[in-house]
């Protein structure tokens, strides 16, 4: 599969509108544009990811608002006795030190020095806060499907998400449904009104079983890679963590008088008459650009108010003699 290309402006607008709708209509942690493969995570990018949390999401929220490094979660580090970082993390010593430093900054690790070596332990056990993962592929115009069929077959075969949905603005015909893998659900979504209709329900995929990662496809040959259930479980946790730290709103607003925030905190451009992604759509070279003040909207405050994510958690660090002494 080729590397993902930048989304057309209309698809970005659709994606932002759908993300705002899902955050308002569910209790999911919603994020955009996350790697959705295992052997080569960047080979498949899921447009929108919804993490359905368990009750333990409050324990996860207490740790940090950011993504915890995967190696820190996956390493042989517990909340009991501290262990040597180079033994606990499956990477080079230099990388292990960097991961431990980052995990300590986030409040997930505590560190101490013994005989010139770094020892670490978790401040709290990593909670089982993820119930289900929902993947959404956006294709507003089914008349321009691109690689849609291959992408959705990829998702169905690897079964990394519990459910996969196609979201479109187009009228969905029987011919469209016949080209979409049977397990994939279909939503028809109107970004102007926020109305979402279920055209076909999604089936639950076998996330606990091995999967098949499609690598490349030719007329008489498809290259695949078998993916173990353990590798899928690790990647699912990484996707959930990335979704927690990333979210879906653009990080900043442009200094353009034509751009203002919607109630959901999405940059809306009156010149283009649609939501925009400032990093892609905005700048002095835009024909509608008109210099103005940057909006004072706070994306993190809105996310804190409207989802289980917590902006400024209390943290779970514990005071213990000798820890963090360098």
C-alpha positions as a Python dict, from the first residue, in 0.01 Angstrom:
ca = {
    (1, 'X'): (0, 0, 0),
    (2, 'X'): (132, 344, -86),
    (3, 'X'): (199, 610, 176),
    (4, 'X'): (-107, 811, 280),
    (5, 'X'): (-163, 1135, 91),
    (6, 'X'): (-293, 1464, 232),
    (7, 'X'): (-671, 1472, 247),
    (8, 'X'): (-860, 1698, 5),
    (9, 'X'): (-1013, 2003, 178),
    (10, 'X'): (-1370, 1871, 148),
    (11, 'X'): (-1269, 1547, 320),
    (12, 'X'): (-1100, 1741, 600),
    (13, 'X'): (-1417, 1942, 656),
    (14, 'X'): (-1625, 1623, 661),
    (15, 'X'): (-1384, 1458, 903),
    (16, 'X'): (-1387, 1750, 1147),
    (17, 'X'): (-1767, 1768, 1140),
    (18, 'X'): (-1800, 1394, 1202),
    (19, 'X'): (-1548, 1404, 1486),
    (20, 'X'): (-1739, 1686, 1654),
    (21, 'X'): (-2064, 1492, 1615),
    (22, 'X'): (-1921, 1168, 1759),
    (23, 'X'): (-1773, 1347, 2059),
    (24, 'X'): (-2110, 1507, 2132),
    (25, 'X'): (-2316, 1192, 2069),
    (26, 'X'): (-2101, 934, 2252),
    (27, 'X'): (-1871, 893, 2551),
    (28, 'X'): (-1582, 792, 2324),
    (29, 'X'): (-1230, 926, 2315),
    (30, 'X'): (-1221, 1054, 1957),
    (31, 'X'): (-905, 1109, 1753),
    (32, 'X'): (-814, 1156, 1387),
    (33, 'X'): (-552, 1018, 1151),
    (34, 'X'): (-395, 731, 1346),
    (35, 'X'): (-181, 445, 1218),
    (36, 'X'): (-398, 135, 1179),
    (37, 'X'): (-163, -146, 1078),
    (38, 'X'): (75, -364, 1280),
    (39, 'X'): (388, -455, 1086),
    (40, 'X'): (397, -111, 922),
    (41, 'X'): (160, 117, 1120),
    (42, 'X'): (184, 404, 875),
    (43, 'X'): (77, 188, 581),
    (44, 'X'): (-287, 229, 685),
    (45, 'X'): (-417, 546, 845),
    (46, 'X'): (-765, 542, 997),
    (47, 'X'): (-947, 870, 946),
    (48, 'X'): (-1135, 870, 1277),
    (49, 'X'): (-1081, 645, 1579),
    (50, 'X'): (-1322, 610, 1867),
    (51, 'X'): (-1203, 448, 2190),
    (52, 'X'): (-1493, 321, 2399),
    (53, 'X'): (-1362, 331, 2758),
    (54, 'X'): (-1426, 113, 3059),
    (55, 'X'): (-1493, 252, 3406),
    (56, 'X'): (-1115, 244, 3459),
    (57, 'X'): (-1084, 549, 3233),
    (58, 'X'): (-1087, 762, 3548),
    (59, 'X'): (-770, 583, 3662),
    (60, 'X'): (-609, 645, 3323),
    (61, 'X'): (-714, 1009, 3329),
    (62, 'X'): (-547, 1058, 3667),
    (63, 'X'): (-202, 977, 3528),
    (64, 'X'): (-149, 1224, 3243),
    (65, 'X'): (-333, 1398, 2963),
    (66, 'X'): (-63, 1290, 2717),
    (67, 'X'): (35, 965, 2548),
    (68, 'X'): (245, 737, 2767),
    (69, 'X'): (539, 588, 2570),
    (70, 'X'): (442, 238, 2455),
    (71, 'X'): (770, 85, 2574),
    (72, 'X'): (703, 216, 2925),
    (73, 'X'): (367, 38, 2932),
    (74, 'X'): (491, -281, 2769),
    (75, 'X'): (814, -317, 2968),
    (76, 'X'): (870, -543, 3266),
    (77, 'X'): (807, -261, 3511),
    (78, 'X'): (552, -281, 3789),
    (79, 'X'): (437, -64, 4075),
    (80, 'X'): (637, -260, 4331),
    (81, 'X'): (1015, -275, 4361),
    (82, 'X'): (1216, -66, 4117),
    (83, 'X'): (1402, -257, 3842),
    (84, 'X'): (1697, -163, 3620),
    (85, 'X'): (1564, 30, 3323),
    (86, 'X'): (1794, -140, 3072),
    (87, 'X'): (1665, -481, 3182),
    (88, 'X'): (1302, -378, 3191),
    (89, 'X'): (1264, -208, 2850),
    (90, 'X'): (1314, -396, 2524),
    (91, 'X'): (1533, -145, 2341),
    (92, 'X'): (1884, -2, 2338),
    (93, 'X'): (2022, 145, 2664),
    (94, 'X'): (2009, 495, 2519),
    (95, 'X'): (1649, 452, 2412),
    (96, 'X'): (1558, 300, 2748),
    (97, 'X'): (1696, 603, 2931),
    (98, 'X'): (1502, 840, 2704),
    (99, 'X'): (1177, 646, 2750),
    (100, 'X'): (1225, 638, 3127),
    (101, 'X'): (1287, 1012, 3133),
    (102, 'X'): (971, 1082, 2934),
    (103, 'X'): (760, 844, 3142),
    (104, 'X'): (890, 1014, 3456),
    (105, 'X'): (803, 1360, 3318),
    (106, 'X'): (449, 1234, 3261),
    (107, 'X'): (422, 1093, 3614),
    (108, 'X'): (398, 728, 3506),
    (109, 'X'): (748, 626, 3622),
    (110, 'X'): (954, 706, 3928),
    (111, 'X'): (1332, 675, 3902),
    (112, 'X'): (1627, 627, 4132),
    (113, 'X'): (2000, 573, 4093),
    (114, 'X'): (2186, 277, 4240),
    (115, 'X'): (2553, 221, 4169),
    (116, 'X'): (2543, 433, 3857),
    (117, 'X'): (2238, 256, 3710),
    (118, 'X'): (1885, 386, 3661),
    (119, 'X'): (1604, 195, 3831),
    (120, 'X'): (1236, 257, 3759),
    (121, 'X'): (891, 154, 3874),
    (122, 'X'): (541, 259, 3783),
    (123, 'X'): (363, 511, 4003),
    (124, 'X'): (45, 307, 3950),
    (125, 'X'): (-47, -3, 3754),
    (126, 'X'): (-155, 74, 3400),
    (127, 'X'): (-534, 40, 3399),
    (128, 'X'): (-738, -169, 3155),
    (129, 'X'): (-928, 137, 3040),
    (130, 'X'): (-1011, 40, 2679),
    (131, 'X'): (-1325, -159, 2605),
    (132, 'X'): (-1364, -136, 2226),
    (133, 'X'): (-1196, 41, 1934),
    (134, 'X'): (-1404, 183, 1650),
    (135, 'X'): (-1244, 271, 1317),
    (136, 'X'): (-1412, 508, 1069),
    (137, 'X'): (-1306, 554, 709),
    (138, 'X'): (-1443, 879, 564),
    (139, 'X'): (-1541, 900, 200),
    (140, 'X'): (-1785, 1189, 154),
    (141, 'X'): (-1820, 1127, -220),
    (142, 'X'): (-1858, 761, -317),
    (143, 'X'): (-1830, 866, -679),
    (144, 'X'): (-1458, 914, -613),
    (145, 'X'): (-1373, 602, -412),
    (146, 'X'): (-996, 596, -463),
    (147, 'X'): (-848, 299, -271),
    (148, 'X'): (-1161, 258, -60),
    (149, 'X'): (-1227, -109, -139),
    (150, 'X'): (-869, -214, -64),
    (151, 'X'): (-859, -6, 255),
    (152, 'X'): (-1175, -160, 392),
    (153, 'X'): (-1066, -513, 300),
    (154, 'X'): (-740, -437, 481),
    (155, 'X'): (-935, -339, 794),
    (156, 'X'): (-1163, -642, 778),
    (157, 'X'): (-879, -890, 727),
    (158, 'X'): (-650, -762, 1000),
    (159, 'X'): (-938, -705, 1246),
    (160, 'X'): (-752, -451, 1455),
    (161, 'X'): (-1072, -261, 1540),
    (162, 'X'): (-1379, -414, 1701),
    (163, 'X'): (-1593, -238, 1442),
    (164, 'X'): (-1510, -61, 1116),
    (165, 'X'): (-1746, 191, 959),
    (166, 'X'): (-1757, 379, 631),
    (167, 'X'): (-1894, 733, 669),
    (168, 'X'): (-2021, 908, 358),
    (169, 'X'): (-2236, 1201, 251),
    (170, 'X'): (-2342, 1022, -68),
    (171, 'X'): (-2663, 833, -122),
    (172, 'X'): (-2565, 468, -72),
    (173, 'X'): (-2685, 223, -336),
    (174, 'X'): (-2689, -155, -342),
    (175, 'X'): (-2398, -144, -586),
    (176, 'X'): (-2195, 54, -331),
    (177, 'X'): (-2273, -196, -57),
    (178, 'X'): (-2172, -488, -279),
    (179, 'X'): (-1822, -340, -315),
    (180, 'X'): (-1778, -295, 61),
    (181, 'X'): (-1672, -595, 275),
    (182, 'X'): (-1974, -741, 456),
    (183, 'X'): (-1844, -676, 812),
    (184, 'X'): (-1803, -302, 746),
    (185, 'X'): (-2088, -82, 863),
    (186, 'X'): (-2204, 224, 671),
    (187, 'X'): (-2314, 562, 802),
    (188, 'X'): (-2463, 838, 592),
    (189, 'X'): (-2363, 1162, 759),
    (190, 'X'): (-2469, 1519, 680),
    (191, 'X'): (-2193, 1755, 801),
    (192, 'X'): (-2427, 2055, 778),
    (193, 'X'): (-2700, 1920, 1006),
    (194, 'X'): (-2502, 1663, 1204),
    (195, 'X'): (-2755, 1392, 1121),
    (196, 'X'): (-2611, 1038, 1108),
    (197, 'X'): (-2808, 750, 957),
    (198, 'X'): (-2705, 385, 984),
    (199, 'X'): (-2736, 232, 637),
    (200, 'X'): (-2581, -100, 741),
    (201, 'X'): (-2473, -222, 1083),
    (202, 'X'): (-2110, -316, 1139),
    (203, 'X'): (-2022, -668, 1248),
    (204, 'X'): (-1790, -731, 1543),
    (205, 'X'): (-1446, -836, 1417),
    (206, 'X'): (-1225, -1107, 1570),
    (207, 'X'): (-979, -878, 1745),
    (208, 'X'): (-857, -1152, 1983),
    (209, 'X'): (-751, -1381, 1698),
    (210, 'X'): (-458, -1361, 1455),
    (211, 'X'): (-514, -1137, 1154),
    (212, 'X'): (-389, -1090, 799),
    (213, 'X'): (-218, -765, 705),
    (214, 'X'): (-247, -691, 334),
    (215, 'X'): (81, -556, 202),
    (216, 'X'): (33, -501, -171),
    (217, 'X'): (-206, -611, -441),
    (218, 'X'): (-153, -694, -807),
    (219, 'X'): (-397, -847, -1059),
    (220, 'X'): (-290, -1207, -986),
    (221, 'X'): (-119, -1169, -650),
    (222, 'X'): (-174, -1020, -306),
    (223, 'X'): (116, -1000, -61),
    (224, 'X'): (11, -1056, 300),
    (225, 'X'): (166, -1085, 643),
    (226, 'X'): (18, -1290, 927),
    (227, 'X'): (-18, -1091, 1249),
    (228, 'X'): (-39, -1263, 1586),
    (229, 'X'): (-309, -1195, 1841),
    (230, 'X'): (-43, -1063, 2085),
    (231, 'X'): (91, -818, 1826),
    (232, 'X'): (-262, -696, 1760),
    (233, 'X'): (-326, -647, 2131),
    (234, 'X'): (-10, -436, 2163),
    (235, 'X'): (-107, -224, 1864),
    (236, 'X'): (-462, -178, 1991),
    (237, 'X'): (-325, -45, 2318),
    (238, 'X'): (-90, 185, 2129),
    (239, 'X'): (-377, 318, 1918),
    (240, 'X'): (-583, 387, 2230),
    (241, 'X'): (-290, 566, 2396),
    (242, 'X'): (-222, 772, 2086),
    (243, 'X'): (-590, 864, 2065),
    (244, 'X'): (-582, 973, 2430),
    (245, 'X'): (-290, 1205, 2377),
    (246, 'X'): (-380, 1339, 2033),
    (247, 'X'): (-754, 1403, 2015),
    (248, 'X'): (-915, 1537, 1699),
    (249, 'X'): (-922, 1916, 1706),
    (250, 'X'): (-661, 2125, 1521),
    (251, 'X'): (-398, 2250, 1764),
    (252, 'X'): (-421, 2615, 1666),
    (253, 'X'): (-629, 2874, 1480),
    (254, 'X'): (-503, 3091, 1195),
    (255, 'X'): (-473, 3467, 1230),
    (256, 'X'): (-740, 3528, 968),
    (257, 'X'): (-1044, 3750, 1006),
    (258, 'X'): (-1252, 3505, 800),
    (259, 'X'): (-1193, 3215, 1038),
    (260, 'X'): (-1394, 3170, 1358),
    (261, 'X'): (-1459, 2879, 1595),
    (262, 'X'): (-1775, 2671, 1592),
    (263, 'X'): (-1936, 2568, 1920),
    (264, 'X'): (-1725, 2251, 1906),
    (265, 'X'): (-1404, 2449, 1865),
    (266, 'X'): (-1357, 2376, 1494),
    (267, 'X'): (-1206, 2648, 1272),
    (268, 'X'): (-1477, 2757, 1027),
    (269, 'X'): (-1384, 2965, 722),
    (270, 'X'): (-1648, 3202, 584),
    (271, 'X'): (-1456, 3235, 256),
    (272, 'X'): (-1453, 2860, 184),
    (273, 'X'): (-1783, 2812, 371),
    (274, 'X'): (-1660, 2500, 553),
    (275, 'X'): (-1444, 2383, 843),
    (276, 'X'): (-1072, 2399, 773),
    (277, 'X'): (-750, 2247, 902),
    (278, 'X'): (-520, 2548, 950),
    (279, 'X'): (-202, 2353, 878),
    (280, 'X'): (-338, 2255, 535),
    (281, 'X'): (-582, 2525, 429),
    (282, 'X'): (-470, 2853, 582),
    (283, 'X'): (-200, 3108, 520),
    (284, 'X'): (-117, 3425, 332),
    (285, 'X'): (-130, 3238, -2),
    (286, 'X'): (-500, 3156, 45),
    (287, 'X'): (-709, 3383, -185),
    (288, 'X'): (-952, 3447, 101),
    (289, 'X'): (-688, 3534, 360),
    (290, 'X'): (-753, 3850, 557),
    (291, 'X'): (-517, 3926, 843),
    (292, 'X'): (-688, 3926, 1181),
    (293, 'X'): (-665, 3824, 1544),
    (294, 'X'): (-612, 3462, 1637),
    (295, 'X'): (-920, 3317, 1807),
    (296, 'X'): (-883, 3260, 2181),
    (297, 'X'): (-1066, 2925, 2168),
    (298, 'X'): (-903, 2663, 2391),
    (299, 'X'): (-924, 2317, 2226),
    (300, 'X'): (-803, 2139, 2541),
    (301, 'X'): (-1065, 2306, 2759),
    (302, 'X'): (-1339, 2198, 2520),
    (303, 'X'): (-1206, 1843, 2510),
    (304, 'X'): (-1195, 1829, 2888),
    (305, 'X'): (-1556, 1947, 2910),
    (306, 'X'): (-1694, 1717, 2642),
    (307, 'X'): (-1516, 1383, 2686),
    (308, 'X'): (-1368, 1154, 2954),
    (309, 'X'): (-1024, 1304, 2884),
    (310, 'X'): (-886, 1524, 3164),
    (311, 'X'): (-671, 1826, 3087),
    (312, 'X'): (-489, 1874, 3418),
    (313, 'X'): (-496, 1545, 3610),
    (314, 'X'): (-396, 1527, 3973),
    (315, 'X'): (-130, 1266, 3898),
    (316, 'X'): (-52, 945, 4081),
    (317, 'X'): (310, 1001, 4183),
    (318, 'X'): (412, 886, 4530),
    (319, 'X'): (681, 1020, 4756),
    (320, 'X'): (941, 758, 4842),
    (321, 'X'): (1284, 798, 4987),
    (322, 'X'): (1556, 780, 4725),
    (323, 'X'): (1330, 809, 4420),
    (324, 'X'): (1414, 1075, 4161),
    (325, 'X'): (1744, 1146, 4331),
    (326, 'X'): (2009, 1217, 4067),
}
